[in-house]
């Protein structure tokens, strides 16, 4: 549910046009690339655990943190 809220807030911000939408689009792409790199590193170094369940749980925890931070940022006035 939280990811859906972030998607909705981002779509509204991007649809509004102007400098803010361009900044949000750039930030979104940077965040996605950074999160993917962090998880690739964790996978390559054994940081995701040794079972599929452990790996899935760690990936979900990783993204929950990112999504929560975005929800808080986008929920602020002018965010």
Residue frames as qw, qx, qy, qz and C-alpha x, y, z in Angstrom:
[[0.000, 0.885, 0.465, 0.000, 0.00, 0.00, 0.00],
 [0.317, -0.776, 0.082, 0.539, 2.81, 2.41, 0.85],
 [0.385, -0.109, 0.585, 0.705, 4.41, 1.95, -2.57],
 [0.175, 0.638, 0.665, 0.347, 1.07, 2.74, -4.22],
 [0.166, -0.920, -0.250, 0.253, 0.85, 5.97, -2.23],
 [0.377, -0.554, 0.345, 0.657, 4.36, 6.98, -3.31],
 [0.339, 0.231, 0.692, 0.594, 3.53, 6.22, -6.94],
 [0.047, 0.821, 0.555, 0.128, 0.41, 8.37, -6.71],
 [0.265, -0.869, -0.037, 0.417, 2.27, 11.27, -5.09],
 [0.406, -0.329, 0.506, 0.686, 5.04, 11.07, -7.67],
 [0.285, 0.468, 0.694, 0.468, 2.62, 10.94, -10.60],
 [0.049, -0.919, -0.387, 0.064, 0.81, 14.02, -9.25],
 [0.347, -0.745, 0.185, 0.539, 4.08, 15.89, -8.80],
 [0.397, -0.097, 0.635, 0.655, 5.40, 14.96, -12.25],
 [0.216, 0.626, 0.681, 0.314, 2.07, 15.79, -13.91],
 [0.122, -0.881, -0.263, 0.373, 2.14, 19.29, -12.41],
 [0.595, 0.683, 0.082, 0.416, 4.96, 20.25, -14.76],
 [0.099, -0.955, 0.204, -0.190, 7.75, 22.74, -14.29],
 [0.226, 0.635, -0.684, 0.278, 11.09, 22.43, -12.57],
 [0.569, -0.340, 0.608, -0.437, 9.73, 20.34, -9.70],
 [0.943, 0.192, 0.157, -0.222, 8.62, 17.53, -12.01],
 [0.663, 0.605, -0.414, 0.153, 12.01, 17.38, -13.70],
 [0.098, -0.580, 0.686, -0.427, 13.79, 17.27, -10.33],
 [0.763, -0.155, 0.475, -0.409, 11.46, 14.51, -9.11],
 [0.915, 0.382, -0.082, -0.106, 12.01, 12.46, -12.27],
 [0.436, 0.634, -0.572, 0.285, 15.80, 12.76, -11.96],
 [0.342, -0.465, 0.656, -0.486, 15.68, 11.91, -8.27],
 [0.899, 0.026, 0.252, -0.356, 13.45, 8.91, -8.91],
 [0.843, 0.462, -0.271, 0.050, 15.84, 7.51, -11.52],
 [0.184, 0.624, -0.637, 0.414, 18.88, 8.12, -9.31],
 [0.582, -0.339, 0.550, -0.494, 17.19, 6.38, -6.38],
 [0.954, 0.169, 0.084, -0.234, 16.22, 3.38, -8.50],
 [0.684, 0.549, -0.434, 0.205, 19.75, 2.98, -9.86],
 [0.070, -0.577, 0.644, -0.498, 21.27, 3.36, -6.38],
 [0.770, -0.201, 0.417, -0.440, 18.90, 0.79, -4.86],
 [0.940, 0.316, -0.105, -0.077, 19.68, -1.69, -7.65],
 [0.460, 0.607, -0.550, 0.342, 23.43, -1.22, -7.18],
 [0.366, -0.491, 0.597, -0.519, 23.13, -1.69, -3.42],
 [0.895, -0.033, 0.303, -0.325, 21.22, -4.94, -3.88],
 [0.822, 0.486, -0.290, 0.067, 23.61, -6.19, -6.57],
 [0.163, 0.615, -0.643, 0.426, 26.52, -5.59, -4.20],
 [0.609, -0.322, 0.533, -0.490, 24.70, -7.36, -1.37],
 [0.958, 0.192, 0.063, -0.206, 23.96, -10.31, -3.63],
 [0.669, 0.581, -0.419, 0.196, 27.55, -10.52, -4.89],
 [0.098, 0.522, -0.668, 0.521, 28.98, -10.47, -1.38],
 [0.418, -0.210, -0.876, 0.118, 26.50, -12.88, 0.21],
 [0.067, -0.030, 0.405, -0.911, 24.69, -10.10, 2.03],
 [0.604, -0.108, -0.224, -0.757, 21.25, -11.36, 1.05],
 [0.718, -0.238, 0.540, -0.369, 21.54, -14.62, 2.94],
 [0.094, -0.296, 0.917, 0.251, 21.84, -18.21, 1.84],
 [0.280, 0.376, 0.883, -0.031, 18.22, -19.11, 1.14],
 [0.043, 0.458, 0.527, 0.715, 15.62, -17.73, -1.25],
 [0.361, -0.789, -0.496, -0.041, 13.41, -16.76, 1.71],
 [0.497, -0.588, -0.092, 0.631, 16.20, -14.84, 3.44],
 [0.313, 0.031, 0.380, 0.870, 17.08, -13.07, 0.19],
 [0.098, -0.621, -0.584, -0.513, 13.48, -12.11, -0.45],
 [0.434, -0.785, -0.396, 0.198, 13.02, -10.79, 3.07],
 [0.467, -0.443, 0.062, 0.763, 16.18, -8.66, 2.85],
 [0.183, 0.251, 0.486, 0.817, 15.22, -7.25, -0.54],
 [0.232, -0.735, -0.558, -0.308, 11.75, -6.32, 0.74],
 [0.491, -0.708, -0.247, 0.443, 13.21, -4.72, 3.86],
 [0.414, -0.140, 0.249, 0.864, 15.62, -2.72, 1.68],
 [0.015, 0.408, 0.518, 0.752, 12.84, -1.38, -0.52],
 [0.353, -0.758, -0.549, 0.005, 10.47, -0.73, 2.41],
 [0.448, -0.554, -0.116, 0.692, 13.04, 1.66, 3.83],
 [0.216, 0.008, 0.397, 0.892, 13.41, 3.49, 0.52],
 [0.154, -0.562, -0.643, -0.498, 9.65, 3.69, -0.05],
 [0.413, -0.731, -0.473, 0.266, 9.03, 4.94, 3.49],
 [0.364, -0.400, 0.046, 0.840, 11.61, 7.70, 3.08],
 [0.061, 0.199, 0.525, 0.825, 10.01, 8.76, -0.19],
 [0.267, -0.676, -0.656, -0.202, 6.53, 8.78, 1.33],
 [0.405, -0.687, -0.300, 0.524, 7.72, 11.03, 4.15],
 [0.285, -0.236, 0.256, 0.893, 9.55, 13.36, 1.76],
 [0.040, -0.309, -0.621, -0.719, 6.71, 13.60, -0.75],
 [0.309, -0.674, -0.670, -0.012, 4.12, 14.01, 2.00],
 [0.315, -0.482, -0.215, 0.788, 5.75, 17.19, 3.31],
 [0.293, 0.891, 0.238, -0.251, 4.40, 20.50, 2.08],
 [0.269, 0.866, -0.354, -0.228, 6.34, 21.33, -1.07],
 [0.515, -0.424, 0.735, 0.121, 8.00, 17.87, -1.00]]
